[in-house]
Amino acid sequence: KGELPMKLDSIARSVRLALYGVATPLCAFGQDPAPPSATNASGLDEIVVVAKRFRPADQTSATGLRLDLVDTPQSISVISREMLDVAGGRSAYDAIDMVPGVVKAGEGFASEAIQIRGQDSGAPRINGIDVYSSSYLDGYALERLEVVRGPATVVYGVTGSFGGEINQILKAPTDTLLGNVGFEFGDFDRQRVEADVAGPIPGTSDKLRGRLVGTYGDA
């Protein structure tokens, strides 16, 4: 009469040990399984998962609303400078895959087409201005990329596209002198030179600031 509860208790302990991931030797019913060793019980390495925030909070240049991006009652997507670097895109066209509801519609003959919610996005904007260009700026010149979808495009007036708008925000001047030069070389004799200089303009008593960004590539 006392064997059945002992067997069930032994099975329960074996199941608990198995669920905890501790290997136990086979044992007959009525026998306690071998206790886990100290190495198995405490030798597991600690795993720490750290999240990295990519989504910027500011969207005032896209909607004119002084709200955080998460609180904005519009369909807005913002691709930050850091996200452009991680994506490795050379232009807004290369990084647009990260935006929901936006697809590439093809490129060729120095033009790039993008569709937002099934509609042509129209000419890309630079700092909110419609430049009537058929291609997008080099990503090296951009600080961020804003995609406004649906009715939110009324912020651009009668020139706003029905499906959505893509606004390229240029790198802004800085209060202190900044300089950056880069070189790239690759297959098919590919070469690229980048330069970025920003800061106060000499002779203006630090009242005027500017930024000059340029790239040259060949293959």
C-alpha positions in Angstrom: 0.0 0.0 0.0 2.9 2.4 0.6 4.8 1.6 -2.6 2.5 3.6 -5.0 2.9 7.0 -3.2 6.7 6.4 -3.1 6.8 5.7 -6.8 4.7 8.7 -7.7 6.9 11.0 -5.5 10.1 9.6 -7.1 8.6 10.2 -10.6 7.6 13.8 -9.7 11.1 14.5 -8.4 12.6 13.1 -11.7 10.3 15.2 -13.8 11.2 18.4 -11.8 14.9 17.8 -12.3 14.4 17.1 -16.0 12.5 20.4 -16.4 15.3 22.3 -14.7 17.7 20.9 -17.2 19.7 18.8 -14.8 20.8 15.4 -16.2 19.9 12.5 -13.9 20.8 8.8 -14.3 18.1 6.2 -14.9 16.7 4.7 -11.7 14.2 2.1 -10.8 10.9 2.9 -9.3 11.1 3.3 -5.6 14.6 4.7 -5.7 15.5 8.3 -5.3 17.3 9.8 -8.3 20.9 10.9 -7.8 21.0 14.5 -6.5 22.3 17.1 -8.9 26.0 17.9 -8.5 27.1 21.3 -7.4 28.6 22.0 -10.8 25.4 21.3 -12.6 23.3 23.3 -10.1 25.4 26.5 -10.1 27.7 26.3 -13.0 25.4 27.9 -15.6 26.6 31.2 -17.0 24.5 34.2 -16.6 23.0 35.6 -19.8 22.3 39.3 -19.9 20.2 40.7 -22.8 20.5 44.4 -23.4 18.1 46.3 -25.7 19.3 49.1 -27.9 16.9 52.0 -28.6 16.8 53.1 -32.2 13.5 54.9 -32.4 13.9 58.6 -31.9 11.3 60.5 -29.8 11.3 63.8 -31.7 9.0 64.2 -34.7 8.2 67.9 -34.6 9.7 68.5 -38.0 7.4 65.9 -39.6 4.1 67.0 -38.2 4.6 70.3 -36.4 3.1 68.8 -33.2 5.1 69.1 -30.0 4.5 65.5 -29.0 6.6 62.4 -28.6 6.6 60.1 -31.6 4.7 57.4 -29.6 1.9 60.0 -28.8 1.5 61.4 -32.2 -1.9 60.7 -33.7 -0.5 60.3 -37.2 1.2 57.5 -39.1 4.9 58.7 -38.9 8.1 56.7 -39.2 11.5 58.2 -38.4 14.8 56.6 -39.4 17.6 58.1 -37.3 21.3 58.6 -38.2 22.2 55.5 -36.2 19.6 53.4 -38.0 21.0 54.5 -41.4 24.5 53.4 -40.3 23.2 50.0 -39.1 21.3 49.4 -42.3 24.4 50.3 -44.4 22.2 52.1 -46.9 23.8 54.7 -49.1 20.6 56.7 -49.5 17.0 56.9 -48.3 16.2 54.5 -51.1 18.4 51.8 -49.6 17.0 52.3 -46.0 13.4 52.5 -46.9 12.9 48.7 -46.3 12.7 49.5 -42.6 9.5 51.5 -43.0 6.1 49.7 -42.9 3.8 50.4 -45.9 6.6 51.5 -48.1 8.2 49.5 -51.0 10.8 50.1 -53.6 9.3 50.5 -57.1 12.6 50.2 -59.0 15.6 52.3 -60.0 17.5 53.1 -63.2 18.7 56.0 -65.4 19.6 58.1 -62.3 16.0 57.8 -60.9 14.6 55.9 -57.9 10.9 55.2 -57.4 9.2 54.5 -54.1 5.6 53.7 -53.4 3.8 54.5 -50.1 0.5 52.6 -49.5 0.4 51.7 -53.1 0.8 55.3 -54.4 3.9 56.9 -55.9 5.6 59.0 -53.2 6.3 61.8 -55.6 9.5 63.9 -55.5 11.5 63.5 -52.3 11.8 66.5 -50.0 14.9 68.0 -48.4 14.2 69.7 -45.1 10.5 69.9 -46.0 11.1 71.5 -49.4 10.0 69.8 -52.6 13.1 69.8 -54.8 11.5 68.0 -57.7 14.3 65.4 -57.9 14.1 61.9 -59.3 16.6 60.5 -56.9 17.4 60.6 -53.2 20.4 62.1 -51.4 23.4 60.2 -50.3 22.9 58.9 -46.8 26.1 60.4 -45.6 24.5 63.9 -45.8 21.4 62.9 -43.8 20.8 63.3 -40.1 17.4 61.5 -40.3 14.7 60.4 -42.6 11.0 61.0 -42.0 8.2 59.1 -43.7 4.7 60.6 -43.3 1.8 58.4 -44.5 -1.9 59.1 -45.3 -3.8 62.2 -44.2 -0.8 63.5 -42.2 0.7 64.8 -45.5 -1.6 67.8 -45.3 1.3 69.4 -43.3 2.9 69.9 -46.7 -0.1 71.7 -48.3 -1.3 71.2 -51.8 2.1 69.7 -52.8 1.7 66.7 -50.5 1.3 63.3 -52.1 -1.8 61.2 -51.5 -0.1 58.1 -50.2 2.7 59.7 -48.3 5.8 61.8 -48.3 9.5 61.2 -47.6 11.4 64.1 -46.0 15.2 64.0 -45.9 16.7 66.0 -43.0 20.2 67.3 -43.7 23.0 67.2 -41.1 22.8 70.4 -39.1 25.7 72.8 -38.3 27.4 72.4 -34.9 28.5 74.9 -32.2 32.0 73.4 -32.2 34.4 72.6 -35.0 33.9 69.1 -36.3 35.7 67.2 -39.1 35.4 63.8 -40.6 37.1 62.1 -43.6 36.6 58.6 -44.8 37.8 56.3 -47.6 36.4 53.1 -49.0 37.8 50.7 -51.6 36.3 47.5 -53.0 35.8 45.2 -55.9 35.5 46.3 -59.5 37.9 49.2 -58.8 35.3 50.8 -56.5 36.5 53.8 -54.5 34.7 56.4 -52.4 35.9 59.5 -50.5 33.7 61.2 -47.8 34.3 64.5 -46.1 32.2 66.3 -43.4 33.2 69.7 -41.9 31.0 71.7 -39.6 31.3 74.5 -37.0 31.3 78.3 -36.6 32.2 80.3 -39.7 35.4 82.3 -39.3 35.1 86.1 -39.2 31.5 86.0 -37.9 32.3 86.0 -34.1 30.6 82.6 -33.9 27.3 84.1 -34.9 27.0 82.0 -38.1 27.5 78.3 -38.3 27.7 76.1 -41.4 28.3 72.5 -42.5 29.8 71.2 -45.7 29.3 67.5 -46.6 30.6 65.9 -49.8 31.2 62.5 -51.3 32.9 61.2 -54.4 32.6 57.7 -55.8 33.7 55.8 -58.8 33.8 52.1 -60.0 
